[in-house]
Amino acid sequence: MKMKKRVYLALMMPFLCFVGGAAQEVTEGVPVDENPNLVLWEDSLVDNKPVLNPTKFWDNWFITVNVGTFYNLVDNGGSAKAGKMFQPAAGLSVGKWISPWGGFRLMGMWGRGAGHTNPQYVGDNYYHWNIINGYGDALFNLHNLFGGYKENRKFQLMALAGIGVEHVESFDVKGTNITTEKNNLLGFRTGLLASFRLNKALAFNLEASINMLDDSYDGQVYDNKWDMHLNFLAGLVYRFKNHDGTRQFTYARRNEEKYAILNDEINRLRREVEAMKKAPAVNVVEKVVKSNQTTVLISFDANSTKINRLQEVNVYTAAEAIKKIENGDLYITPASNITDTDLFNGRANAVRDALMNEYNIPAGHIFIEQDRKLVDSLDPSKNCVVVYIVK
């Protein structure tokens, strides 16, 4: 094989290898059922399981509005009519899922308490009071914890456990021996929550939990250690958008459509290489000039300043080359005479911005030179990278 063939093949093979790797570019944040071209990125498996896309602090937050009832389990409740012990309740909570398996919420509620006097001493009397409480709850998604995470699961069962403070006041003491005016009590909570996914942003929750409090919760203190109220709540959940536009955790994926485009380009270049191997040998006398300059060609679509997807590999090549040169410079210049200065500057700036923003090449080592003659006049021994913009 002659010199030109060897040089061409040597230049093509790094390109082929890189494009093969670039084809597995990860696409963040799009669930698989929303784009059939996105598939799980098998190359990112850990313990034979796909990994999740990274999240930020403000991802996976939600807000919930609840309405329902308290059922009060208090002193002398056994002699009361069950229907009398149900009282209205409403709440608002804000929370965050730290992982698909666990999160937290801060919840405030208002409700009414219901008590019953001992009919043997003061008659069969019912009384009420106001309740305002605030709890911090840990949330555990049982489906994800034991069944593995699945995007867009329609139904999820969760457990919760929390601690908080309850303020009770405004006791209706008419006809009773209750003398308490108000009180602040430490409370503990545990329960279950069923969540039904309505769409990307909304879910409907049904919650059953129990709050355990000091015996003075109902204004009466007997031998019982705890007073309690059961909470039966229905809630509407709104999940805020994440930084990538989703409202949930997502798996890393690759874009099969883009993979197909790059794969076609790889096959085309391989066919060209095979054709060159079969071409008749041509004797070429070449003058070898020693040069330390690395040259890269970058072409654009007609009248466009946007870097074509197939040219991104050349930008990468230029970036890798300049990184290998200590304090080296990179020159962006036209491959031929400029006919549209604004168009050239737009393309050159696009290349410069890509090198700076995507590959962290210092701006002080990137030069845009409209006069190619000045770049061609550089000392061949100067260690640098030259990027030619092709019309």
C-alpha positions in Angstrom: 0.0 0.0 0.0 1.4 3.4 -1.0 2.0 6.4 1.2 -1.3 8.2 0.4 -3.4 5.2 1.2 -1.7 4.7 4.5 -2.1 8.3 5.5 -5.8 8.3 4.6 -6.5 5.1 6.5 -4.6 6.4 9.6 -6.7 9.5 9.5 -10.0 7.6 9.1 -9.6 5.0 11.8 -9.6 7.3 14.9 -12.7 9.0 13.4 -14.4 5.6 13.1 -13.5 4.6 16.6 -14.7 7.9 18.1 -18.0 7.9 16.2 -18.7 4.4 17.4 -18.4 5.7 21.0 -20.3 8.9 20.3 -23.2 6.9 19.0 -24.0 5.9 22.6 -24.6 9.4 23.7 -26.9 9.5 26.8 -30.2 11.3 26.6 -31.5 12.6 29.9 -34.9 13.0 31.2 -37.3 11.4 28.6 -39.3 8.4 29.6 -39.1 5.5 27.1 -42.8 5.5 26.4 -42.6 9.1 25.2 -40.0 8.5 22.5 -39.7 5.1 20.9 -36.2 6.0 19.6 -34.9 6.1 23.2 -33.8 2.8 24.8 -32.1 2.0 28.1 -28.4 2.5 27.9 -27.1 -1.0 28.5 -23.5 0.1 28.7 -24.3 1.9 32.0 -25.5 -1.2 33.8 -24.5 -1.5 37.5 -25.1 -5.0 39.0 -27.2 -5.8 35.9 -29.5 -2.9 36.5 -29.7 0.4 34.5 -28.7 3.6 36.3 -30.7 6.7 36.9 -30.0 10.0 35.4 -28.4 12.5 37.9 -30.7 14.8 39.7 -30.3 18.2 41.4 -31.5 19.6 44.7 -34.6 21.3 43.2 -35.7 18.1 41.4 -38.6 15.8 42.5 -40.4 18.3 44.7 -44.1 18.1 45.2 -47.0 19.8 47.0 -50.2 18.1 48.3 -53.6 19.4 49.3 -55.6 17.1 51.6 -59.1 16.9 53.0 -60.7 14.3 55.1 -61.5 13.5 58.7 -60.1 12.8 62.2 -61.5 10.0 64.2 -60.7 10.7 67.8 -59.6 7.9 70.2 -59.8 9.6 73.6 -60.9 9.0 77.2 -64.4 7.8 77.5 -64.5 7.3 73.8 -65.8 3.7 74.3 -69.1 5.0 75.6 -69.5 7.5 72.8 -71.3 7.0 69.5 -68.8 6.3 66.8 -70.3 8.8 64.4 -69.8 11.6 66.9 -66.1 11.1 67.0 -65.5 11.9 63.3 -64.6 15.5 62.7 -63.4 17.4 59.6 -59.7 17.9 58.8 -57.7 19.6 56.0 -53.9 19.8 55.3 -51.2 21.1 53.1 -47.8 19.5 52.6 -44.6 20.1 50.7 -42.0 17.3 50.1 -39.2 15.9 48.0 -38.3 12.4 46.8 -34.6 12.0 47.5 -34.5 8.7 45.6 -37.2 6.5 44.1 -37.3 4.6 47.4 -37.5 7.4 49.9 -38.3 11.0 50.6 -39.8 13.4 53.1 -42.6 15.9 53.6 -43.5 18.8 55.9 -47.2 18.8 56.6 -49.5 21.2 58.4 -53.1 20.4 59.2 -56.2 21.9 60.8 -58.9 19.8 62.3 -61.5 19.4 65.0 -61.2 17.2 68.1 -64.1 15.4 69.7 -64.4 14.3 73.3 -66.9 12.6 75.5 -67.4 13.0 79.3 -67.9 10.1 81.6 -71.7 9.6 81.8 -71.5 8.2 85.3 -70.3 11.5 86.7 -71.2 14.5 84.5 -73.7 13.1 82.0 -73.5 12.0 78.4 -71.9 15.2 77.0 -69.8 15.7 73.9 -67.4 18.6 73.4 -65.0 19.8 70.7 -61.8 21.8 70.2 -59.5 23.1 67.4 -56.3 21.3 66.4 -53.4 22.8 64.4 -50.4 20.6 63.9 -47.2 20.3 62.0 -45.3 17.1 61.2 -42.1 16.1 59.5 -42.7 12.7 57.8 -40.3 10.2 56.3 -41.8 8.5 53.2 -40.9 5.0 51.9 -42.1 3.8 48.5 -42.8 0.1 49.2 -43.3 -0.7 45.5 -40.0 0.7 44.5 -38.2 -0.6 47.6 -39.2 -4.2 47.1 -40.3 -4.4 43.5 -37.7 -2.2 41.8 -38.2 1.2 40.3 -40.5 1.5 37.2 -41.1 4.7 35.4 -44.8 5.8 35.1 -46.1 3.1 37.6 -49.8 3.8 37.9 -50.2 2.7 41.5 -47.8 2.9 44.4 -48.1 2.0 48.1 -46.1 4.0 50.6 -45.4 3.9 54.3 -44.8 7.0 56.4 -43.5 7.8 59.9 -43.1 11.2 61.4 -42.8 13.4 64.5 -44.4 16.8 65.1 -46.2 19.2 67.4 -50.0 19.6 67.9 -51.6 22.7 69.3 -55.1 22.2 70.8 -57.3 25.1 71.9 -60.8 26.5 72.1 -62.4 23.7 74.1 -66.1 23.8 74.1 -66.6 23.1 77.8 -70.2 23.9 78.2 -71.9 21.2 80.3 -68.6 19.4 81.1 -65.9 19.4 83.7 -63.2 20.2 81.2 -61.0 23.1 82.3 -58.2 23.0 79.7 -58.0 26.1 77.6 -55.1 25.1 75.3 -52.0 22.9 75.1 -49.0 22.0 73.0 -48.2 18.4 72.6 -45.5 16.2 71.0 -46.9 13.7 68.6 -45.8 10.7 66.7 -47.3 9.4 63.4 -47.3 6.3 61.3 -49.4 5.1 58.4 -49.9 4.0 54.8 -50.5 6.0 51.7 -51.8 4.8 48.3 -51.0 6.9 45.3 -52.7 6.8 41.9 -50.9 8.5 39.0 -53.3 10.7 36.9 -50.7 12.2 34.5 -47.2 13.5 34.4 -47.8 16.2 37.0 -50.7 15.0 39.1 -51.5 12.1 41.4 -54.4 11.2 43.7 -53.6 10.0 47.2 -55.5 8.1 49.8 -53.9 8.1 53.3 -54.7 6.4 56.6 -52.5 7.2 59.5 -52.6 7.5 63.3 -51.2 10.3 65.5 -50.3 9.3 69.1 -50.3 12.1 71.7 -50.1 12.7 75.4 -53.2 11.8 77.5 -54.1 15.5 77.9 -55.0 15.8 74.2 -58.7 15.7 75.0 -58.5 17.9 78.1 -59.0 14.9 80.4 -56.2 13.0 82.1 -56.9 9.4 83.3 -54.7 6.3 83.5 -54.3 5.9 79.7 -50.8 6.7 78.5 -51.9 7.9 75.0 -54.7 9.7 73.3 -54.9 9.3 69.5 -56.6 10.4 66.4 -56.9 8.4 63.2 -56.5 10.4 59.9 -58.4 9.5 56.8 -57.4 11.8 54.0 -57.8 12.2 50.2 -55.2 14.4 48.5 -54.2 15.9 45.2 -50.5 15.9 44.5 -48.7 18.2 42.1 -45.1 17.3 41.1 -42.9 20.2 40.0 -40.7 20.1 36.9 -37.1 18.8 37.2 -34.1 20.6 35.6 -34.5 18.4 32.5 -38.2 18.9 32.1 -39.4 15.7 33.6 -41.3 15.3 36.8 -39.9 12.0 38.1 -36.7 9.9 38.2 -35.6 8.6 34.8 -33.2 6.0 33.5 -30.2 6.8 31.3 -30.9 6.2 27.7 -29.4 6.5 24.3 -31.0 7.9 21.2 -31.3 5.1 18.6 -32.3 7.5 15.9 -29.0 9.4 16.3 -27.2 6.1 16.6 -28.5 5.0 13.2 -27.4 8.2 11.5 -23.8 7.9 12.9 -23.8 4.2 12.1 -24.6 4.9 8.5 -21.7 7.4 8.3 -19.4 4.7 9.8 -20.5 2.2 7.1 -20.0 4.8 4.4 -16.4 5.5 5.5 -15.7 1.8 5.8 -16.8 1.3 2.2 -14.6 4.1 1.1 -11.6 2.5 2.9 -12.4 -0.9 1.3 -12.6 0.7 -2.1 -9.2 2.4 -1.6 -7.7 -1.0 -0.7 -8.8 -2.5 -3.9 -7.8 0.5 -6.1 -4.7 0.0 -8.3 -1.5 1.2 -6.8 -0.2 4.6 -7.9 3.4 5.7 -7.5 3.4 9.0 -5.9 6.5 11.0 -5.1 5.9 13.0 -2.0 7.8 15.8 -0.3 7.7 15.3 3.4 7.6 18.5 5.4 8.1 18.1 9.1 5.4 19.9 11.0 4.1 20.0 14.5 0.7 21.4 13.5 -2.5 19.4 13.9 -5.1 20.4 11.3 -8.9 19.7 11.5 -11.5 20.4 8.9 -15.1 21.5 10.0 -17.8 21.9 7.4 -21.2 23.5 7.8 -24.6 23.2 6.0 -25.2 25.9 3.4 -25.7 29.4 5.0 -25.7 27.9 8.5 -23.7 28.7 11.6 -24.9 25.7 13.5 -22.4 22.8 13.9 -23.7 19.7 12.0 -24.1 16.6 14.3 -21.7 14.7 12.0 -19.1 17.5 12.5 -19.2 17.3 16.3 -16.5 14.6 16.2 -14.1 17.0 14.5 -14.7 19.6 17.2 -13.9 16.8 19.7 -10.7 16.0 17.7 -9.6 19.6 17.8 -10.3 19.8 21.6 -8.3 16.6 22.3 -5.4 17.8 20.2 -5.1 21.1 22.0 -5.3 19.5 25.4 -2.2 17.5 24.6 -0.2 20.6 23.9 1.1 22.4 26.9 0.1 26.1 26.6 -0.6 25.5 22.9 -2.7 27.7 20.7 -5.6 26.9 18.4 -6.3 28.9 15.3 -9.7 29.0 13.5 -9.3 30.2 9.9 -11.1 29.7 6.5 -10.2 26.9 4.2 -10.6 29.2 1.2 -11.1 32.8 0.4 -13.9 34.5 2.4 -16.9 35.7 0.4 -19.2 36.3 3.4 -17.4 37.7 6.5 -20.4 37.6 8.7 -21.1 33.9 7.9 -17.5 33.0 8.6 -17.4 34.8 11.9 -20.7 33.2 12.9 -19.3 29.7 12.2 -15.9 30.5 13.8 -17.6 31.7 16.9 -19.8 28.6 17.0 -16.6 26.4 17.0 -14.9 28.6 19.6 -18.0 28.5 21.9 -18.2 24.7 21.6 -14.5 24.3 22.5 -14.9 26.6 25.5 -18.2 25.5 26.9 -18.2 21.7 26.1 -14.5 20.9 26.4 -13.2 23.7 28.7 -10.5 25.0 26.3 -9.3 28.4 27.6 -10.5 31.4 25.6 -7.0 32.9 25.7 -5.6 30.1 23.6 -8.3 30.3 20.8 -7.7 32.7 17.9 -10.1 33.5 15.0 -8.0 34.7 12.0 -9.9 35.6 8.8 -6.6 35.8 6.8 -5.6 32.3 6.1 -2.2 33.5 4.8 -1.2 34.6 8.3 -2.0 31.1 9.7 -0.2 29.4 6.8 2.9 31.5 7.5 3.3 30.1 11.0 6.5 28.3 11.7 5.9 24.6 10.9 7.7 23.7 14.1 5.2 25.6 16.2 3.1 23.2 18.2 -0.5 24.2 17.6 -3.9 23.2 16.2 -5.4 24.8 13.1 -9.1 24.4 12.5 -10.2 25.1 8.9 -13.8 26.3 8.3 -15.0 24.7 5.0 -17.7 26.6 3.0 
